[in-house]
Amino acid sequence: MANSKMTTRKTSKVWDYFELEGNGKVLCKLCNVKLAYNNSTGAMRNHIQYRHVGVRLDLEASQSQQMSVTSFTTTRRRCDPVHAEKITELISEMISRDLLPLSFVEGEGFRKLMDFVEPEYRVPGRKMITSRLELVPQNMLANMKKTMEKTDYVAITTDCWTSLKTEAYMTIMCHFIIEGELKSSVLQTRTLDERHTAENLAEHLRTAISNWGLNSKVTACVHNNASNIVLANKDLEWESVACFAHTLQLAVTDGFKANTMTRHFHHSTVATVALKKKQEQQALPQHTLIQSCKTRWNSRWAVAAVLSDRSVTKLSDARTLELSDENWMTIETMLPILESLKSATTALCSETYVSVSMVLPVTMSLLNRHLCPEAGDSNKVAEFKGTVAASLERRISTLDTEKAGSAAQLASALDPRHKHLSFLQVDMQQAVRDKIASLYQSLPSNDDENSGTVNEDGTSTPKQKKICLRAFFGYDYGESMNEDELELYWKEPSIPLNEDPLRWWCGMSRRFPKLYRLACRYRVPATSVPSERVFSSAGIIVNRLRSRLSPDHVDVNFTEQKSTPEPQTTSEASYLG
């Protein structure tokens, strides 16, 4: 018997991968699995064949007892339907997550890889992948619609953009509160084949809202200041809210008359060499200046920051950089102003933490603090402050009492951080509070919203019991309780600026049930940045991979990809004082 085993062990190549342990067991050297051994290598060959597909065995034995070398090495593991379905599912997910073109599955390299990894798997074509990509969002959209049915109010943001293939798109996003959490989702991303007129943009908005069943739920639409989108929202049933980031951009642009300082370094070889030499002398990182961009004013802040950081030496040394003393003083004076403006923009671009309730407090802080002329200001700095302040006040109309019913005014009053409205004039404060009271009274009570029935045993439902109690105490009793809810809210102390107002409202929803619903109604984003993130570097990047997608599949990918970003960490107290 021993001689038989030794002979088998010497003549069969399968023993290169197994070790005889005794007691009728063999140990696989590749995975440490033990197999039963009874003078036959069949079990070992099967183990290698199905568990270690990449191992090729050069088996030499008689044809009657063993497989031929050719038949063994060419035998492949079967890819059962369940395993194949999972592979197809993962490929579809990869195409969607990595924003790959559908033609990726037909690439020679990908097919060669799959043939090695799973030889028996049949790689699907683009048609099958297309159907999979369309199927997944359909299921997801159905779930999203069910979720939105649970909310009473939503806000939308919109923006237009152009792909690398010069195809124009319009993205519409929805923002709402469910169970105390702010949710965001892409409603629609469609090509704009027609002219970008107000009528056409309005039709896209109507279509998206109608398709999602949100016709009576939209509180406001946040958009940029372009005349066509402003006009498109004018005749729609929701409030039109200008993007604060874009409004501030326009105001700051008004304050800049020229950017000759940066152009000087950008176009002058002598100045560039001088700047580099100064960096070497001070052992500073050698960064080139950022050319300021007209449509992104914070690039000017970046220019000023770089210049200021590289010019911590004496003013006399600045002459080696071909800048006058006056220019250096202007840079140093302007930098704090631009930093304040940048902080305001950054803080208001958060999606999950701030809302339009911050627009007026930030605006008034800029007007009354950061943009106020000071005794030591140069003529250029004073002119810049005055121009930006005038432009900002004109665009936001902070002193217009007719704006007391605007989303920004009402949201501030319903924000426990700013409900004191001390940043507004007294007559405006009262007008806003009166509007809140009017909206509060128009809301149906919880009793009116819930329906009740009589149980089979004759007992009353909670609805009927509430009606009986209200009849017993009288309707005036209930009305006085409503008045108390408003009065209690106004008397409630304000919360710190760095606290989340939505979290506060969730904790107070039982104490202020109707006001909580109003607060959710005016939880409107301060900017259209959520929609812009869909195609910008702050969110899902519109890059060369995405540019390969057809317009029909851009909507599918964006809707599936978009998720709520993390809140910004910029402190709001830093510029409100």
C-alpha positions in Angstrom: 0.0 0.0 0.0 2.8 2.4 0.9 4.6 1.6 -2.4 1.4 2.4 -4.2 1.1 5.8 -2.5 4.7 6.7 -3.2 4.3 5.7 -6.8 1.3 7.9 -7.1 2.9 10.8 -5.4 6.0 10.7 -7.7 4.1 10.3 -10.9 1.2 12.7 -10.5 1.9 16.5 -10.8 -1.1 17.1 -8.5 1.2 16.2 -5.6 3.1 19.5 -6.2 0.1 21.2 -4.6 -0.8 18.7 -1.9 0.9 17.1 1.1 0.0 13.8 2.6 -0.9 14.1 6.3 -1.8 10.5 7.2 -5.1 9.3 8.6 -6.5 9.3 5.1 -6.1 13.2 4.7 -4.2 15.4 2.3 -3.5 19.2 2.8 -3.8 21.7 0.0 -0.7 23.9 0.0 -2.6 26.7 -1.7 -5.5 27.2 0.7 -4.8 24.8 3.6 -8.0 22.9 3.0 -7.9 19.2 4.0 -9.4 16.5 1.7 -10.1 12.8 2.2 -7.5 10.6 0.4 -8.1 7.0 -0.6 -5.4 6.1 -3.1 -6.9 8.4 -5.7 -5.9 11.8 -6.9 -9.4 12.6 -8.4 -10.6 14.6 -5.5 -7.4 16.6 -5.5 -7.6 17.3 -9.2 -11.2 18.4 -8.8 -10.2 20.7 -6.0 -7.5 22.4 -8.1 -9.8 22.6 -11.1 -12.7 24.4 -9.3 -11.1 26.2 -6.4 -7.8 27.3 -8.0 -8.7 28.0 -11.6 -5.4 29.8 -12.4 -3.3 26.8 -11.6 -2.4 24.7 -14.6 -1.5 21.1 -14.0 0.7 19.1 -16.4 -0.7 15.8 -15.5 0.9 12.7 -17.0 -0.9 9.5 -16.4 -2.6 6.8 -18.4 -5.6 7.8 -20.4 -7.8 5.3 -18.5 -6.9 6.7 -15.1 -6.4 10.4 -15.6 -7.4 13.3 -17.8 -5.1 14.2 -20.7 -3.0 17.3 -20.3 -5.0 19.1 -23.0 -8.4 18.3 -21.7 -7.5 19.2 -18.1 -5.9 22.5 -18.9 -8.6 23.7 -21.2 -11.5 22.8 -18.9 -13.0 25.9 -17.4 -15.2 26.5 -14.4 -18.8 27.0 -15.3 -20.2 30.5 -14.6 -23.7 29.8 -13.2 -26.5 32.2 -13.9 -26.6 33.7 -10.4 -22.9 34.5 -10.5 -23.2 35.9 -14.0 -26.1 38.1 -13.0 -24.1 39.5 -10.1 -21.1 40.3 -12.4 -23.5 42.1 -14.8 -24.9 44.1 -11.9 -21.5 45.2 -10.7 -20.4 46.2 -14.2 -23.5 48.3 -14.5 -22.8 49.9 -11.1 -19.2 50.6 -12.2 -20.4 52.3 -15.4 -22.7 54.5 -13.3 -20.5 55.3 -10.4 -17.3 56.0 -12.4 -19.3 57.9 -15.1 -17.8 55.7 -17.9 -19.1 55.7 -21.4 -21.3 52.8 -22.4 -18.8 51.7 -25.0 -16.4 50.7 -22.2 -17.9 47.2 -22.1 -17.1 46.7 -25.7 -13.4 47.7 -25.3 -10.8 45.1 -26.2 -8.9 45.5 -22.9 -12.0 45.1 -20.7 -13.1 42.0 -22.6 -9.6 40.5 -22.3 -9.6 41.1 -18.6 -13.0 39.5 -18.1 -11.9 36.5 -20.2 -9.1 35.9 -17.8 -11.0 36.6 -14.6 -14.2 34.7 -15.6 -13.6 32.7 -18.8 -17.2 31.4 -19.1 -18.8 34.8 -18.5 -20.3 36.4 -21.5 -19.7 40.2 -21.4 -22.9 42.1 -22.1 -23.1 44.7 -24.8 -24.0 48.4 -24.5 -27.7 47.7 -25.0 -27.9 45.5 -22.0 -25.9 47.9 -19.9 -28.2 50.7 -21.1 -31.3 48.8 -20.0 -29.7 48.2 -16.6 -28.8 51.8 -16.1 -32.4 52.8 -16.9 -33.8 50.1 -14.6 -31.9 51.1 -11.4 -32.9 54.8 -11.4 -36.6 53.9 -12.2 -36.7 51.9 -8.9 -34.9 54.6 -7.1 -37.1 57.4 -8.5 -40.2 55.5 -7.4 -38.8 55.3 -3.9 -37.9 59.0 -4.0 -41.4 59.9 -5.1 -42.9 58.0 -2.1 -40.5 59.9 0.2 -41.5 63.3 -1.3 -45.2 62.5 -0.7 -44.5 62.6 3.0 -43.4 66.3 2.9 -45.7 69.3 2.7 -43.2 71.8 1.3 -40.1 71.7 -1.0 -37.7 74.3 -2.4 -36.0 74.0 -5.7 -32.7 75.3 -7.1 -31.7 75.5 -10.8 -28.8 76.3 -13.0 -27.7 75.9 -16.6 -24.4 74.7 -17.8 -22.6 73.5 -20.9 -20.7 70.1 -21.4 -17.4 69.7 -23.1 -19.3 68.7 -26.2 -21.0 72.2 -26.0 -24.4 70.7 -25.2 -26.5 72.9 -23.0 -28.2 71.4 -19.9 -30.6 72.6 -17.2 -30.4 71.0 -13.8 -33.3 71.2 -11.3 -32.8 70.1 -7.7 -35.3 69.6 -4.9 -34.7 70.3 -1.2 -37.1 69.1 1.6 -37.2 68.0 5.2 -38.1 64.5 6.2 -38.2 63.4 9.9 -36.0 66.3 10.9 -33.4 65.8 8.2 -32.7 68.0 5.1 -32.7 66.0 1.9 -31.7 66.9 -1.6 -32.2 65.2 -4.9 -31.9 65.9 -8.6 -35.3 66.2 -10.2 -34.2 66.6 -13.8 -31.2 67.3 -16.0 -32.3 67.9 -19.6 -30.7 69.3 -22.7 -31.7 72.8 -23.8 -31.9 72.3 -27.6 -34.1 75.4 -28.0 -33.2 79.0 -27.2 -32.8 79.9 -23.6 -35.8 82.1 -23.4 -37.8 82.7 -20.2 -40.8 80.8 -21.7 -38.7 77.7 -22.5 -37.0 77.8 -19.1 -40.3 78.1 -17.4 -41.6 75.1 -19.3 -38.7 73.0 -18.1 -39.5 74.0 -14.5 -43.2 73.2 -14.9 -42.4 69.8 -16.4 -40.0 68.8 -13.7 -42.4 69.8 -10.9 -45.4 68.2 -12.6 -43.5 64.9 -13.3 -42.7 64.6 -9.6 -46.2 65.6 -8.4 -44.9 68.7 -6.5 -47.3 71.3 -8.1 -48.7 72.6 -4.8 -45.6 72.1 -2.6 -42.9 74.4 -4.0 -42.2 77.4 -1.7 -39.4 79.0 -3.8 -37.0 78.6 -6.6 -33.4 79.7 -6.1 -31.5 80.8 -9.3 -28.9 83.2 -10.5 -29.6 86.8 -11.5 -29.7 86.2 -15.3 -32.7 88.0 -16.8 -34.2 85.0 -18.5 -34.4 82.8 -15.4 -35.7 85.7 -13.3 -38.4 86.3 -15.8 -39.2 82.6 -16.1 -40.0 82.4 -12.4 -42.0 85.7 -12.3 -45.3 84.1 -13.4 -44.9 80.8 -11.7 -46.7 79.9 -8.5 -43.7 80.0 -6.3 -41.4 82.7 -5.0 -38.4 83.7 -7.0 -35.2 83.9 -4.9 -32.0 85.3 -6.3 -28.8 83.3 -5.5 -26.9 85.2 -2.8 -23.5 84.1 -4.0 -24.3 85.4 -7.5 -25.7 88.6 -6.1 -22.6 89.2 -4.1 -20.5 88.3 -7.1 -22.2 91.1 -9.1 -21.8 93.6 -6.3 -18.1 92.9 -5.8 -17.6 93.0 -9.6 -19.1 96.5 -9.5 -16.4 97.5 -7.0 -13.6 96.4 -9.2 -12.8 98.8 -12.0 -9.6 97.0 -13.2 -7.2 94.3 -12.3 -4.1 95.8 -13.8 -2.0 94.7 -10.8 -2.4 91.0 -11.5 -2.1 91.6 -15.3 1.2 93.3 -14.5 2.7 90.1 -13.1 0.9 87.8 -15.6 2.2 89.6 -18.7 5.5 91.1 -17.6 8.4 88.7 -17.8 10.6 91.1 -15.8 8.0 91.3 -13.0 7.5 87.5 -12.9 11.3 86.9 -12.6 11.5 89.5 -9.9 8.7 87.9 -7.9 10.4 84.5 -8.3 13.7 85.9 -7.1 12.1 87.5 -4.1 10.5 84.2 -3.2 13.9 82.5 -3.4 15.5 85.1 -1.2 12.9 84.7 1.5 12.9 80.8 1.1 9.2 80.9 0.3 7.3 78.4 -1.8 7.6 79.4 -5.5 4.0 79.8 -6.5 2.9 81.7 -9.6 0.2 84.4 -9.2 -3.3 83.3 -10.0 -4.8 85.4 -12.8 -8.0 87.0 -11.5 -11.2 85.9 -13.2 -14.0 88.4 -13.8 -16.7 85.8 -13.2 -15.1 84.5 -10.0 -14.3 87.5 -7.8 -12.7 85.3 -5.1 -9.8 84.8 -7.6 -9.0 88.5 -6.8 -8.9 87.6 -3.1 -6.5 84.8 -4.0 -4.3 87.3 -5.9 -4.3 89.7 -3.0 -3.6 86.9 -0.5 -0.6 85.6 -2.5 0.8 89.1 -3.0 0.4 89.9 0.7 1.9 86.6 1.8 5.0 87.2 -0.4 5.5 90.8 0.6 6.0 90.7 4.4 9.3 92.6 3.9 9.8 96.3 4.0 8.0 98.5 1.5 11.3 99.5 0.0 11.9 95.8 -1.0 8.6 95.9 -3.0 10.3 98.0 -5.6 12.2 94.9 -6.8 8.7 93.5 -7.7 7.9 96.7 -9.7 5.0 97.6 -7.4 4.6 101.1 -5.9 4.2 101.7 -2.2 0.7 102.8 -2.9 -0.1 99.5 -4.6 1.3 97.5 -1.6 -0.7 99.5 0.8 -3.9 99.0 -1.2 -3.3 95.2 -1.3 -2.8 95.1 2.5 -5.9 97.2 3.1 -8.1 95.3 0.6 -7.2 91.8 1.8 -9.3 91.9 5.0 -12.3 93.2 3.1 -12.1 90.5 0.5 -11.6 87.9 3.2 -14.9 89.0 4.8 -16.7 88.8 1.5 -15.2 85.4 0.8 -16.2 84.1 4.3 -19.8 85.3 3.8 -20.0 83.5 0.4 -18.5 80.2 1.8 -20.8 80.1 4.8 -23.9 80.7 2.7 -23.0 78.0 0.2 -23.6 75.1 2.6 -26.5 72.8 1.7 -27.3 71.1 5.0 -26.7 73.8 7.6 -27.8 77.3 6.4 -30.7 78.6 4.5 -32.0 81.8 3.1 -32.5 82.9 6.7 -28.9 83.9 6.7 -29.0 86.2 3.7 -30.3 89.4 5.5 -28.2 89.0 8.7 -25.0 88.5 6.6 -26.0 91.4 4.2 -26.6 93.8 7.0 -23.4 92.7 8.8 -21.5 93.5 5.5 -23.2 96.8 5.1 -22.9 98.0 8.7 -19.5 96.5 9.6 -17.2 95.2 6.9 -18.0 97.7 4.2 -18.3 100.8 6.3 -15.7 103.5 5.4 -13.0 104.0 8.0 -10.8 107.0 8.7 -7.6 105.4 7.4 -9.0 104.1 4.1 -7.4 105.3 1.0 -9.5 106.7 -1.8 -9.4 103.4 -3.7 -10.5 101.4 -0.7 -13.2 103.8 0.2 -14.5 103.8 -3.3 -14.5 100.0 -3.5 -16.4 99.7 -0.2 -19.0 102.3 -1.2 -19.6 100.8 -4.6 -20.0 97.3 -3.3 -22.3 98.4 -0.5 -24.5 100.5 -2.8 -24.8 97.6 -5.3 -25.5 95.0 -2.6 -28.2 97.1 -1.0 -29.8 97.9 -4.4 -29.9 94.3 -5.4 -31.3 92.9 -2.1 -33.5 95.9 -1.1 -33.1 95.5 2.6 -35.1 98.6 3.5 -38.1 97.9 1.4 -41.1 97.3 3.7 -43.0 95.7 0.8 -40.5 92.8 1.0 -41.7 91.8 4.5 -43.4 88.8 3.0 -40.3 87.5 1.1 -38.7 84.2 1.9 -35.6 85.8 3.2 -37.5 88.0 5.7 -39.8 85.2 6.9 -37.0 82.6 7.1 -35.0 85.0 9.3 -37.9 85.4 11.7 -38.3 81.6 11.8 -34.6 81.1 12.5 -34.1 80.9 16.3 -30.7 82.5 15.8 -32.1 85.6 14.1 -35.7 85.8 15.2 -35.0 89.0 17.1 -34.6 90.7 13.7 -32.4 93.4 15.3 -30.6 93.8 11.9 -33.8 95.4 10.5 -35.6 98.6 11.2 -38.4 98.6 13.8 -41.2 99.0 11.3 -39.8 96.2 9.2 -39.5 93.9 12.2 -43.2 94.4 13.0 -44.3 93.9 9.4 -42.4 90.6 9.3 -44.0 89.4 12.6 -47.4 90.4 11.3 -46.9 88.3 8.2 -45.8 85.3 10.3 -48.9 85.7 12.4 -51.1 85.7 9.2 -49.4 82.6 7.8 -49.7 80.9 11.2 -53.5 81.5 11.4 -53.9 80.2 7.8 -52.4 76.8 8.6 -54.9 74.1 9.5 -54.7 72.7 13.0 -53.7 69.2 13.7 -57.3 68.4 14.4 -58.4 69.6 10.9 -55.7 67.5 9.2 -56.4 64.2 10.8 -59.5 62.1 10.2 -61.1 59.9 12.8 -63.5 57.0 12.8 -65.6 55.1 15.3 -64.2 51.7 16.2 -66.3 48.5 16.1 -66.5 48.4 19.8 -68.1 51.9 19.9 -65.0 53.8 21.2 -63.9 57.0 19.6 -60.7 57.6 17.8 -58.2 60.2 18.9 -59.6 62.6 16.4 -63.1 62.4 17.9 -61.8 62.7 21.4 -60.0 65.9 20.5 -63.2 67.4 19.0 -65.1 66.5 22.2 -62.5 68.1 24.4 -62.4 71.2 22.2 -66.2 71.5 22.4 -66.0 71.1 26.2 -63.4 73.8 26.7 -64.7 76.0 23.9 -63.2 77.3 20.7 -61.8 80.4 22.3 -59.7 78.2 24.5 -58.0 76.6 21.5 -57.4 80.0 19.9 -55.8 81.4 23.0 -53.5 78.4 22.9 -52.5 79.2 19.3 -51.7 82.8 20.4 -49.6 81.4 23.2 -47.6 79.4 20.7 -46.6 82.5 18.8 -46.0 84.5 22.0 -43.9 81.8 23.5 -41.7 81.6 20.4 -41.0 85.3 20.3 -40.1 85.3 24.0 -37.9 82.2 23.6 -34.2 83.3 23.9 -32.2 83.1 20.7 -29.7 80.3 20.2 -26.0 80.7 19.5 -25.0 81.4 15.9 -23.0 78.2 15.6 -26.0 75.9 16.5 -28.1 74.2 13.9 -31.6 75.8 13.7 -33.2 72.7 12.2 -32.0 70.6 15.1 -33.5 73.2 17.5 -36.8 73.0 15.7 -36.9 69.2 15.8 -36.5 69.4 19.5 -39.3 72.1 19.7 -41.7 70.5 17.2 -44.1 69.3 20.0 -44.0 72.7 21.7 -44.5 74.7 18.5 -46.1 72.2 16.1 -47.6 74.8 13.6 -44.5 77.1 13.7 -42.4 74.0 13.1 -44.3 73.4 9.8 -43.8 77.1 8.8 -40.1 76.8 9.6 -39.9 73.7 7.3 -41.8 75.6 4.6 -39.2 78.4 4.5 -36.1 76.2 4.8 -35.0 77.5 1.4 -31.3 77.3 0.2 -29.5 80.6 0.2 -27.8 79.9 -3.1 -28.2 77.9 -6.3 -24.8 76.2 -5.5 -26.5 72.8 -4.8 -27.5 72.7 -8.5 -24.1 74.0 -9.6 -22.4 71.3 -7.6 -23.9 68.7 -9.9 -21.5 69.9 -12.6 -18.7 71.7 -10.7 -15.6 70.7 -8.9 -17.5 71.0 -5.6 -19.7 68.0 -6.5 -19.8 65.6 -9.5 -17.2 66.9 -11.9 -18.2 67.4 -15.5 -15.0 66.0 -16.9 -13.9 64.3 -20.1 -15.3 60.9 -19.0 -18.7 62.4 -18.5 -18.6 64.3 -21.8 -18.7 60.9 -23.5 -22.1 60.2 -22.1 -25.1 60.8 -24.4 -27.6 63.5 -23.3 -30.2 60.7 -22.8 -28.1 59.2 -20.1 -26.8 62.4 -18.4 -30.2 62.8 -16.6 -30.1 59.1 -15.4 -26.5 59.4 -14.1 -27.0 62.7 -12.3 -30.2 61.6 -10.6 -28.6 58.4 -9.4 -25.3 60.0 -8.4 -26.4 63.1 -6.5 -26.4 62.9 -2.7 -26.5 65.5 0.0 -23.1 67.0 0.6 -21.5 67.4 3.9 -22.2 70.7 5.7 -19.6 73.5 5.5 -17.4 74.1 8.6 -17.1 77.9 8.2 -18.3 79.6 11.4 -21.1 82.0 10.9 -20.2 83.9 14.0 -16.8 84.9 12.4 -18.4 87.7 10.2 -21.6 88.4 12.1 -19.7 89.7 15.0 
